[in-house]
């Protein structure tokens, strides 16, 4: 076990299995983590050097198909017992096309809260072109395989609002989406109502 910047890294690897082809990939298991040194944005996106990725989608190194965390079987295994061929590093990505692929495949079958996680990822991807950070990690979080300018920001925003009534999406985040859309009066009205019902 190693502790770095108050983040505890265990001796285990989490081995993930692609739900499409069965190929395996791994990531280091964290015993604990924190957001020291993180950069946060108003849409809930963050870049945190000592915290796990917020993204929930990966693209299989073998079959190249995208999948979400909850679709893949996984197991924590002591590193020394993980075969070398299963140690290929898995990467959780904010790739708009990969998230859309998972969404399209699960259309009509996804639970609202799971669809919300995916839609959130699409909104983050759409907003990446507006982010400014000096962190090197920020460069890695930009959308892969698709020009940032091609991402339909308005579509991502509209879809988040459609989902908000059927999920536990925080009120302030709904207001943030309205603000991004330029609907300032609606955003203010929502936050004023929230403040009255939550004075603390």
C-alpha positions in Angstrom: 0.0 0.0 0.0 1.3 3.4 -1.0 0.1 6.8 0.3 0.7 9.8 -2.0 -0.8 13.2 -1.4 -3.2 11.6 1.1 -4.4 9.2 -1.7 -4.0 5.6 -0.7 -3.1 3.2 -3.5 -3.5 -0.5 -2.7 -1.6 -3.5 -3.9 -4.6 -4.6 -6.0 -5.6 -4.0 -9.5 -9.2 -3.8 -10.6 -9.5 -6.0 -13.7 -12.4 -5.0 -16.0 -13.9 -7.4 -18.6 -15.3 -5.9 -21.9 -19.0 -6.9 -22.1 -18.7 -7.2 -25.9 -15.6 -9.4 -26.5 -14.3 -10.4 -23.0 -11.0 -8.6 -23.4 -9.5 -7.5 -20.0 -7.8 -4.3 -18.9 -6.9 -3.0 -15.5 -6.5 0.0 -13.3 -4.9 0.6 -9.9 -7.3 0.3 -7.0 -7.6 3.3 -4.7 -8.1 2.7 -1.0 -9.0 6.4 -0.6 -8.7 9.6 -2.6 -9.1 13.4 -2.3 -9.5 16.5 -4.5 -6.4 18.3 -3.3 -5.1 20.6 -6.1 -8.2 20.1 -8.2 -9.8 22.5 -10.6 -13.6 22.6 -10.6 -16.1 24.1 -13.1 -19.7 25.1 -12.5 -21.0 22.1 -14.6 -19.5 19.7 -11.9 -16.6 18.7 -14.1 -13.2 18.6 -12.3 -9.6 17.7 -13.0 -8.2 16.3 -9.8 -4.7 14.8 -9.8 -5.4 12.6 -6.8 -8.9 11.4 -7.5 -10.4 8.8 -9.9 -11.9 9.9 -13.2 -15.5 11.1 -13.2 -16.0 9.5 -16.7 -18.0 6.3 -16.8 -17.3 5.1 -20.4 -14.3 3.3 -21.9 -13.5 2.0 -25.3 -12.2 -1.6 -25.5 -8.6 -1.9 -26.7 -9.5 -5.1 -28.5 -12.9 -4.8 -30.2 -12.9 -1.0 -30.1 -16.5 -0.9 -28.9 -17.6 1.5 -26.1 -19.1 0.4 -22.8 -20.1 1.9 -19.5 -18.8 0.9 -16.1 -22.0 -0.7 -15.0 -22.0 -2.9 -18.1 -18.6 -4.5 -17.4 -17.8 -7.2 -14.9 -14.8 -6.3 -12.7 -12.9 -7.8 -9.8 -10.2 -6.5 -7.4 -7.2 -8.8 -7.5 -3.7 -8.7 -5.9 -1.4 -7.3 -8.5 1.1 -10.2 -8.5 -1.7 -12.6 -9.3 -2.9 -10.6 -12.4 -1.5 -12.1 -15.6 0.7 -9.7 -17.6 -1.7 -9.8 -20.6 -4.5 -8.5 -18.3 -2.6 -5.5 -17.1 -3.2 -3.3 -20.1 -4.4 0.0 -18.6 -8.1 0.8 -19.0 -8.9 4.4 -19.7 -12.2 6.1 -18.7 -12.8 8.8 -21.3 -14.8 11.9 -21.9 -15.1 11.0 -25.5 -18.4 12.3 -26.9 -18.7 9.7 -29.6 -18.1 6.8 -27.2 -20.7 8.1 -24.7 -23.2 8.6 -27.6 -22.5 5.0 -28.7 -23.4 3.6 -25.3 -26.5 5.9 -25.1 -27.7 4.8 -28.6 -27.2 1.1 -27.8 -29.2 1.5 -24.5 -32.0 3.7 -25.9 -35.2 3.0 -24.0 -33.5 0.5 -21.7 -31.4 2.7 -19.4 -32.5 3.6 -15.9 -32.9 7.5 -15.7 -30.0 7.8 -13.2 -27.6 5.9 -15.5 -28.7 7.8 -18.6 -28.1 11.0 -16.5 -24.5 9.9 -15.9 -24.0 9.5 -19.6 -25.7 12.7 -20.5 -23.6 14.5 -17.9 -20.5 13.2 -19.7 -21.8 14.5 -23.0 -22.4 17.9 -21.5 -18.9 18.0 -20.1 -17.5 17.0 -23.5 -19.5 19.8 -25.1 -18.2 22.3 -22.6 -14.5 21.3 -22.8 -13.8 23.9 -25.5 -14.6 26.7 -23.0 -12.4 25.4 -20.2 -9.1 27.1 -19.3 -6.6 25.4 -17.1 -2.8 25.3 -16.8 -2.9 21.7 -15.6 -1.3 19.3 -18.0 -4.0 16.8 -17.2 -6.5 19.1 -18.8 -5.0 18.4 -22.2 -5.7 14.7 -21.8 -9.4 15.3 -21.0 -10.3 16.9 -24.3 -12.5 14.9 -26.6 -10.8 12.2 -28.6 -11.7 11.4 -32.2 -14.0 14.3 -32.7 -13.3 18.0 -33.3 -14.4 19.9 -30.2 -16.2 22.4 -32.5 -18.4 19.7 -33.9 -20.0 18.7 -30.6 -23.7 19.9 -30.5 -23.6 21.9 -27.2 -27.3 22.9 -27.4 -28.3 19.2 -27.9 -26.4 18.2 -24.8 -28.0 21.0 -22.7 -31.5 20.2 -23.9 -31.1 16.5 -23.1 -29.9 17.3 -19.5 -33.0 19.4 -18.9 -35.3 16.6 -20.3 -33.8 14.2 -17.8 -33.9 16.5 -14.8 -37.5 15.8 -13.9 -36.9 12.1 -13.7 -33.6 12.1 -11.8 -32.2 13.5 -8.6 -30.2 16.0 -10.6 -29.3 18.8 -8.2 -31.4 22.0 -8.5 -28.3 24.2 -8.8 -27.0 22.0 -11.7 -30.3 22.4 -13.5 -30.0 26.1 -13.0 -26.4 25.9 -14.3 -27.6 24.3 -17.6 -30.3 27.0 -18.0 -27.6 29.6 -17.4 -25.4 28.1 -20.1 -28.3 28.2 -22.5 -28.7 31.9 -21.8 -32.0 31.4 -20.0 -30.9 33.6 -17.1 -34.3 34.5 -15.8 -35.4 30.9 -15.6 -32.1 30.0 -13.9 -32.4 32.8 -11.3 -36.0 31.9 -10.6 -35.0 28.3 -10.0 -32.2 29.2 -7.6 -34.4 31.8 -5.8 -37.0 29.1 -5.2 -34.3 26.7 -4.0 -32.8 29.3 -1.6 -36.2 29.9 0.0 -36.8 26.2 0.6 -33.2 25.6 1.8 -32.3 28.7 3.9 -29.2 27.1 5.3 
